Amino acid sequence: MNPVLDFLRARHSTPTMQLGEPAPDRAQLRQLLEAAIRVPDHGKLAPWRLIVMQGADKAAYGERLAQLRALVDPRAAPKQVDKDRQRFNAAPVVVAVVARIEENHPKIPAQEQLLSAGCVACNLLIGSQSSGFGAQWLTGWSCYDREAAKLLGLADNERTIAYIHIGTPREHAPERERPVLEEVISEWKA
């Protein structure tokens, strides 16, 4: 019996709309974030950073994204714009995981830096669930838009790779179908 493997085999995301209060308190959130950044990091670059959003700040960010969406896509349906406005309001805490990539680093490929940032996001999901909270990793157009990056104060070499929504599950998260191992595994032989 291995409790860590058992936990990983039961890991799941909780849909953001099912997340509510209570949120992790200040000490719990700090522990989650400290655990999240313990990831493989070739060259000790720390090619990531975290931006925590709570309370009215989440709503303000959503409002700014909605305004930006309407500006850059005047044909966006009002429903789409409102979805952007409301996107960060359900879960009590949202953490933007930002990758800081040195594209021409002499030793560490950009892909390794990006993967390290992805590990931070995954650790945050795992840490949240193992602490009794629910979490969901979401992206969306704002992760790929330079004007949206400016709203978060990101530098030219930074990009949002995930918004991790964290809260307490209000209902049991539905299990989804998972890949069958035999369909995604092969053996290489010489």
C-alpha positions in Angstrom: 0.0 0.0 0.0 1.3 3.4 -1.0 -0.9 6.3 0.1 0.8 8.7 -2.3 0.1 6.5 -5.3 -3.4 5.8 -4.1 -4.0 9.6 -3.8 -2.7 10.2 -7.3 -4.9 7.5 -8.8 -7.9 9.2 -7.2 -6.8 12.8 -8.2 -9.5 14.8 -10.0 -10.4 18.4 -10.8 -13.4 20.0 -9.2 -15.3 22.2 -11.7 -14.9 25.8 -10.8 -18.6 26.4 -10.5 -18.7 23.8 -7.8 -16.1 25.6 -5.7 -17.0 27.9 -2.8 -16.0 29.0 0.6 -14.2 28.4 2.8 -11.0 29.2 0.9 -7.6 28.2 2.2 -6.7 30.7 5.0 -3.5 32.7 4.7 -1.3 30.0 6.3 -2.9 27.2 4.3 -2.4 29.1 1.1 1.2 29.8 1.9 1.8 26.1 2.5 0.1 25.2 -0.8 2.2 27.8 -2.7 5.4 26.6 -1.0 4.7 23.0 -2.0 3.7 24.1 -5.5 7.1 25.6 -6.3 9.1 22.4 -5.3 9.4 21.3 -8.8 12.1 20.1 -11.2 14.0 23.2 -12.2 17.0 22.6 -14.3 19.6 25.3 -13.6 17.6 26.7 -10.6 16.1 29.4 -12.8 12.7 29.5 -11.1 11.1 30.1 -14.5 7.7 30.9 -13.0 5.9 33.1 -10.6 2.5 33.1 -9.0 -0.2 35.8 -8.9 -2.9 35.3 -6.3 -6.3 36.8 -6.8 -9.0 37.0 -4.1 -12.1 38.9 -3.3 -13.0 42.0 -5.3 -9.7 41.8 -7.1 -10.9 38.7 -9.0 -14.1 40.5 -10.1 -12.0 43.6 -11.2 -9.7 41.4 -13.3 -12.7 39.7 -14.9 -14.2 43.1 -15.7 -11.0 44.2 -17.3 -10.8 41.0 -19.3 -14.4 41.6 -20.5 -13.6 45.1 -21.5 -10.5 43.9 -23.4 -12.5 41.1 -25.1 -15.1 43.7 -26.3 -12.3 45.9 -27.6 -10.2 43.3 -29.4 -13.2 41.3 -30.7 -16.1 43.8 -31.4 -18.1 40.9 -32.8 -17.9 38.9 -29.6 -21.3 37.9 -28.4 -22.5 39.6 -25.2 -22.7 36.1 -23.7 -18.9 35.6 -24.3 -18.1 39.0 -22.8 -20.2 38.3 -19.8 -18.5 34.9 -19.4 -15.1 36.7 -19.2 -16.6 39.1 -16.7 -17.8 36.2 -14.4 -14.9 33.8 -15.1 -13.1 34.4 -11.8 -16.0 34.9 -9.4 -16.9 31.3 -8.4 -13.8 30.0 -6.6 -12.6 32.1 -3.6 -9.0 31.9 -4.7 -7.5 32.0 -8.2 -3.7 31.7 -8.7 -2.3 32.7 -12.1 0.7 30.5 -12.8 3.1 32.5 -15.0 6.0 31.1 -17.0 9.1 33.3 -17.3 11.0 31.9 -20.2 14.5 32.8 -21.2 14.2 31.8 -24.9 17.9 31.9 -25.6 19.3 30.6 -22.4 22.8 29.1 -23.1 22.0 25.9 -21.2 18.3 25.4 -20.3 16.0 24.9 -23.3 12.7 27.0 -23.2 10.7 23.8 -23.2 12.3 22.7 -19.9 11.5 26.0 -18.4 7.9 25.8 -19.6 7.5 22.3 -18.3 8.8 23.4 -14.9 6.0 26.0 -14.8 3.5 23.4 -15.7 4.7 21.3 -12.8 4.0 24.2 -10.5 0.4 24.3 -11.7 0.0 20.5 -11.3 1.6 20.6 -7.8 -1.0 23.3 -6.9 -3.8 21.1 -8.0 -2.5 18.1 -6.1 -1.7 20.1 -3.0 -5.1 21.7 -3.0 -6.9 18.3 -3.2 -4.6 16.6 -0.7 -5.4 19.5 1.8 -9.2 18.9 1.5 -9.9 21.7 -1.1 -10.9 21.4 -4.7 -9.2 22.9 -7.6 -9.4 23.3 -11.4 -6.7 24.3 -13.9 -8.2 26.5 -16.6 -6.7 28.6 -19.4 -8.7 30.5 -22.1 -7.9 33.1 -24.6 -6.4 35.5 -22.0 -3.5 33.1 -21.5 -2.5 33.6 -25.1 -3.2 37.3 -25.5 -0.4 39.9 -24.9 -2.8 42.7 -24.0 -4.3 40.4 -21.3 -0.8 39.7 -20.1 -0.3 43.4 -19.6 -3.4 43.5 -17.3 -1.4 41.2 -15.0 1.8 43.2 -15.4 3.7 40.5 -17.2 7.0 41.1 -18.9 7.6 40.3 -22.6 9.1 36.9 -21.6 6.2 36.0 -19.4 2.9 34.2 -20.1 0.1 32.9 -18.1 0.0 29.1 -18.4 -2.8 28.4 -16.0 -5.4 29.9 -13.7 -5.8 27.5 -10.8 -9.2 28.0 -9.1 -9.2 26.8 -5.5 -12.0 26.5 -3.0 -14.1 24.0 -1.1 -16.1 21.6 -3.2 -19.9 22.2 -2.7 -20.6 18.8 -4.2 -18.8 15.6 -5.2 -16.8 16.2 -8.4 -18.0 13.9 -11.2 -15.6 11.2 -12.2 -14.7 11.3 -15.9 -13.5 8.6 -18.2 -9.7 8.2 -18.1 -7.4 6.9 -20.8 -6.8 3.1 -20.8 -3.2 2.6 -20.0 -2.8 0.0 -22.8 -3.9 2.6 -25.3 -1.2 5.2 -24.4 1.8 3.0 -23.5 4.4 1.3 -25.6 7.8 -0.2 -25.2 10.8 0.8 -27.1 13.2 -2.1 -27.9 16.5 -2.0 -29.7 
